[in-house]
Amino acid sequence: MMVIRLYEGNSQLNDDTVMDVVIDIQNIRKSYLLGDMEVPILHGINLLVKKGEFVAIMGPSGSGKSTLMNMIGCLDRPTDGNVMLMGKDTRSISDNDLAELRGFEIGFVFQNFNLIPRLSAYENVLLPTYSNSKVNLDNEERARDLLETVGLGDRLDHKPTELSGGQRQRVAIARSLINDPSLILADEPTGNLDTKTSTEVMDIFSSLHKGGCTIVMITHDPEMEKYADRVVHIRDGYIENN
Amino acid sequence: MLDPLQAVKMAFGSIGSAKLRSSLTTLGIIIGVAAVIANVSLGASFNQFFNDEIGAVGSNFIVIYSQNTNVFFDNELELIGNTPGVVGVSPINQQMAQVTYLSTSRQIDIQGVNEDYSEVANFEMKEGTFLTDKDQFVAVLGEEVALDKFDKKISSKNPIEITFRREDGGVVTQKFIVKGIVKDPETTFAQTGVEPEIRIFIPIDVMNGILGVDYYGGFFVKAESLETVRSTGDEIDKRLARNLGVSGRDLDDDDTKPYTIFDQVEILEDTNQLSSALTTLLTSVALISLIVGSIGIMNIMLVTVTERTREIGLMKSLGFSKKDILTLFMIESVVVGLIGGVIGTALGLGAAVLVNNFLELPNIFPVSQIGIGFVVSILVGLIAGVYPANKAANMDPVDALRKE
């Protein structure tokens, strides 16, 4: 009942798809204050991502795609409008609960990997569980399995500096999966990689997608379009086609 | 909720990743804590030293003496002996007299006392026994008198001759048989004139008989315990004053009383006051260095937080809450403080041992003070960490992630 009430008035939905919606962005606006001037970045964006979809968000730099990703990832709150994540209204959620939501439901993959240099590959994968840990998962076994899955089963104790760029991004992907999230949010995951390793990394995303993962990827590389079910183009803060 | 074990592990990892910087920061705390611990335990050692010294003069003692003759008689002796809480009292008279043994003569302080004196003064005998009230012309010597003062060593049963000046101006020489020798006390501080090693003790009745007097110069009293010394002394004071016709309101005025009374606790309090004033002064100086050390921690934590801005952004995006980030950096700050505290405590105690051995003081390490060292270092870490950790916790994840 509650879920239906939350989706009241959204024309994109009918009842049997409600449970399958991962992201439902409702007319969000975001503007930043530069001095006393308000600079609008996003102008009323609507976006719906269903469970199991692989969506690519494309756009040139300055188009607002990073801001959109921050909204989806609950790292920032919209100036207006609403972000529904797994049926939860994020407007009414406290910062603490929002952090927990990120920890359990969203797996981030960044362009520059963002691994902690002091920690081994294995510890980097475990890092999210230090704060949010699902009781029904054996974190340590899962971390080893995930590193095995991305082909780094023999690199558990290597520090990030002892790994290549492609290997680092694979560690980051394993980290994003540790809490079995509902959504993988990847921000230019191949932006710092050469063509060959980009392909390797994208193959991993592909197989995750085939395994049922919901993935939202931000990219400006048209080459990456072919991996996605759906491409959303964003330009100057508007979505061009959906 | 942050896993505390992992948080501590991460703190150690972070501290270990910048070893030189961490050691220099820790050094500030080490010096501060070491200085505090060393000063506090030195203070305790000094206190114990003073207490031992005063204990060596006698236990639970009260001293009463008069500058005038003809103040104290048998009546007062009896009065003091009957005061509740008194377990022993010896009257005392003293005179510098010429003492001759074989062919040598020396001027030595002769003390007339009774058999209680040994107990009041905590005497241990090197040989023989102390005087009893039945003794006549026998003497007990201080160790130094027996061994060093004369050309030949004196031992028990040797005869000595003592030449007294009588009150009426006559001179009397009397032979005494040595009955025993008193061991030197281990310590040498406290008042001069209470040093048993350069004195000769004879029965006071014999001494007064020779001198032709019937008054006493003073009394050496032993109370039941250190706790009752003060009240027993006050009671004696009251009784003596009444007996000698001093009015109640002059009781506290030492100038109008014909005698002076003081007890062990008074001396202890005086010396303790002195040593605690000294300890307080030194400890406050040491605390300043601890404050400087904590500013060092705060500074380095701020550097760490700035350096790790992107990591903080990452952790926030991975689901670490404000409280988690705050805890993480607070733990790191406390760990730095605690490492400094552990090493500083060890160094401080080591320094105290060195100084104690050098000054021949007793080694006193109250556990509570070592505990204070730890608590203080944890507190320093906590206080120094609050601002940097807050700064980290309140970072905006988007800005933090964007930082190069």
Interface residues (C-beta under 8 A of the other chain):
Chain A: N70 G73 L75 D76 D95 N96 A99 E100 L101 R102 G103 F104 F108 F110 N114 I116 P117 R118 L119 L127 P128 T129 Y130 S131 N132 S133 R175 N179
Chain B: M1 L2 D3 Q6 A7 M10 G13 S14 G16 S17 R310 E311 L314 M315 K316 S317 L318 G319 F320 S321 K322 K323 D324 D396 P397 V398 L401
